[in-house]
Structures are given as C-alpha cells and as structure tokens.
Amino acid sequence: MTDMTENRGGESETSAARRSPLAKRGGGDPGSRGRTTIADGVVEKIAGLAARDVDGVHAMGSGISRTFGAVRDRVPGGAKSVTRGVKAEVGEVQAALDLEIVVDYGVSIADVARDVRENVITAVERMTGLEVVEVNIAVSDVKLPDEEEEEPERRIQ
C-alpha cells in the first residue's frame, strides 16, 4: 500500500506530481544538476598553448625554468611542459593569469603582449566558460638571432 498524502486541492501529491511539467525524473534541467570545477593546471595548459601560438613568442618562462625544462624534456618518458611560464588562479567563475614570455628580437613587445593577452583570454573563456579578469605578462628575455638555445652542459660518462 502506498503512502499518499492529500494536498489542499483534495488530490494526492503523487497524482499532482505526475501532471506537473517540472516534476520529471531527476528534477529539472540536466545542465543544472551538479557542479563543475576546473583545476588551475587545466587553465594553465590552455593559456600556455594559446600564448605559444602567437607570432613573436619564442619561449615561455624564465631562463632558469627553461633550463630545467630542457633537462626534463630529455628524460625518457618526460613530456614537454606546456605550463612552463604560466600561473593561473581559478575561482568558481573567474580566472586570473600570469605569463612569463621570451620574445623574438625585432618584434614589437607591446604588440606581442596584446596578441598574447587576446589569444589567451579567447581560448580560456571559450574552453572553460570562466571570465578571465586579467592576464599579466612579464617579458623576461629577448631571443637574439645569433643566440643559441640554452641547453644544459653534457657530461661525459
């Protein structure tokens, strides 16, 4: 025997629920059931890839982080770090990013920084739905045409 209580209109709650358009299984719009969180590292990857796509960006990160990254890239099974030079702070609906870049010699740093900012904001907002409130860019170096890439010293064994 089912337990049914009567509401003020004299009909049972069960029959009223069957006729209500909002009383579907699960209760409402599927998009509103649950919560989505996005890790800082996810936003950092998106921003790192978007920044590297801009012409005039030679590398990401400071000299020290690039040197350590070059060592890490040589380790078998080690993947290239797309988050190098990127730091994100992600909230529930907003994100703020700090990027450290190396630009090619001869390009307008102001133009490259503007293009990086625009590309990063577009990519992060499109992919995550977060509002990007700021993208701070620090230019840590200029890659000269005759400069060799920084590589760690090789040791003879």
C-alpha positions as CSV (number, residue, x, y, z in Angstrom):
1,M,0.0,0.0,0.0
2,T,1.5,3.4,-0.9
3,D,1.6,6.2,1.4
4,M,-0.1,9.2,-0.2
5,T,-0.9,12.5,1.5
6,E,-3.5,14.8,0.2
7,N,-2.8,18.4,-0.7
8,R,-5.2,21.3,-0.3
9,G,-6.9,20.7,-3.6
10,G,-8.0,17.3,-2.5
11,E,-5.8,15.3,-4.9
12,S,-2.9,13.2,-3.8
13,E,0.7,14.6,-4.2
14,T,1.6,11.6,-6.3
15,S,-1.0,12.4,-9.0
16,A,-0.2,16.1,-8.9
17,A,3.5,15.4,-9.4
18,R,2.7,13.2,-12.5
19,R,0.9,16.1,-14.2
20,S,3.5,18.8,-13.3
21,P,5.8,19.6,-16.2
22,L,8.7,20.3,-13.9
23,A,8.4,17.0,-12.0
24,K,10.5,15.0,-14.4
25,R,12.9,12.3,-13.3
26,G,15.9,14.0,-11.8
27,G,14.2,17.3,-11.2
28,G,14.8,20.0,-13.9
29,D,17.4,21.0,-16.4
30,P,20.3,18.5,-16.7
31,G,22.8,21.3,-17.0
32,S,22.0,22.5,-13.5
33,R,22.4,19.1,-11.8
34,G,25.8,19.2,-10.1
35,R,28.9,21.3,-10.1
36,T,31.8,21.7,-12.5
37,T,35.2,22.6,-11.2
38,I,38.2,23.4,-13.3
39,A,41.7,22.9,-11.9
40,D,44.4,25.6,-12.1
41,G,46.5,23.3,-14.2
42,V,43.8,22.9,-16.9
43,V,43.7,26.7,-17.3
44,E,47.5,26.9,-17.3
45,K,47.7,24.4,-20.2
46,I,45.1,26.2,-22.3
47,A,46.8,29.5,-21.7
48,G,50.3,28.1,-22.4
49,L,49.3,26.7,-25.7
50,A,47.4,29.8,-26.7
51,A,50.4,32.0,-25.8
52,R,52.8,29.9,-27.8
53,D,50.6,30.2,-30.9
54,V,51.3,34.0,-31.1
55,D,54.0,35.0,-33.6
56,G,56.9,36.7,-31.8
57,V,56.7,34.4,-28.7
58,H,59.9,32.5,-28.7
59,A,59.5,30.6,-25.4
60,M,57.7,30.7,-22.1
61,G,59.3,31.0,-18.7
62,S,62.4,32.5,-17.2
63,G,65.9,31.3,-18.1
64,I,66.1,29.1,-15.1
65,S,62.8,27.4,-15.7
66,R,63.7,26.9,-19.4
67,T,67.0,25.3,-18.4
68,F,65.3,22.9,-16.0
69,G,62.6,22.3,-18.6
70,A,65.3,21.4,-21.2
71,V,66.7,18.8,-18.8
72,R,63.3,17.4,-18.1
73,D,62.5,17.2,-21.8
74,R,65.5,15.0,-22.3
75,V,64.4,12.4,-19.7
76,P,62.9,9.4,-21.4
77,G,59.1,9.4,-20.9
78,G,59.2,13.1,-19.8
79,A,56.7,15.3,-21.6
80,K,57.3,18.8,-22.7
81,S,55.8,21.2,-20.1
82,V,53.1,23.4,-21.8
83,T,52.5,25.1,-18.4
84,R,56.1,26.5,-18.1
85,G,55.9,30.3,-17.6
86,V,52.1,30.2,-16.8
87,K,50.5,30.6,-13.4
88,A,46.7,30.6,-13.0
89,E,44.4,31.4,-10.1
90,V,41.0,29.9,-10.8
91,G,37.8,30.7,-8.8
92,E,34.3,29.4,-9.3
93,V,33.5,31.8,-12.2
94,Q,36.7,33.8,-12.8
95,A,40.4,33.3,-13.6
96,A,43.5,35.4,-13.4
97,L,46.7,34.5,-15.2
98,D,50.4,35.5,-15.0
99,L,52.6,34.7,-18.0
100,E,56.3,34.9,-18.4
101,I,57.5,35.0,-22.1
102,V,60.6,35.4,-24.2
103,V,60.1,37.4,-27.4
104,D,62.0,37.2,-30.7
105,Y,64.3,40.1,-31.4
106,G,62.8,42.8,-33.7
107,V,59.2,42.3,-32.8
108,S,57.1,45.0,-31.0
109,I,56.8,43.8,-27.4
110,A,53.7,45.8,-26.9
111,D,52.0,44.2,-30.0
112,V,53.1,40.7,-28.9
113,A,51.9,41.2,-25.4
114,R,48.5,42.5,-26.7
115,D,48.2,39.5,-29.1
116,V,49.1,37.0,-26.3
117,R,46.6,38.6,-24.0
118,E,43.8,38.4,-26.6
119,N,44.6,34.9,-27.6
120,V,44.8,33.6,-24.0
121,I,41.6,35.3,-23.0
122,T,39.7,34.0,-26.0
123,A,40.9,30.4,-25.6
124,V,40.4,30.2,-21.8
125,E,36.9,31.8,-21.9
126,R,35.8,29.7,-24.9
127,M,37.0,26.4,-23.4
128,T,36.2,26.8,-19.8
129,G,33.3,29.4,-19.6
130,L,35.3,31.2,-16.9
131,E,35.6,35.0,-17.1
132,V,39.3,36.0,-17.4
133,V,39.7,39.1,-15.3
134,E,43.4,39.7,-16.0
135,V,46.3,38.4,-17.9
136,N,49.6,39.8,-16.6
137,I,52.6,39.4,-19.0
138,A,56.2,39.6,-17.9
139,V,58.8,39.7,-20.8
140,S,61.8,38.0,-19.2
141,D,64.1,37.9,-22.2
142,V,64.6,38.7,-25.9
143,K,65.9,35.9,-28.2
144,L,68.6,37.3,-30.4
145,P,69.0,35.8,-33.9
146,D,72.6,34.6,-33.2
147,E,71.9,33.3,-29.7
148,E,72.0,29.6,-29.3
149,E,69.3,27.8,-27.3
150,E,70.1,27.4,-23.6
151,E,71.0,23.8,-23.1
152,P,72.4,22.1,-20.1
153,E,76.1,21.0,-20.1
154,R,76.6,17.5,-21.2
155,R,78.8,15.4,-19.0
156,I,81.0,12.7,-20.4
157,Q,80.5,9.4,-18.7
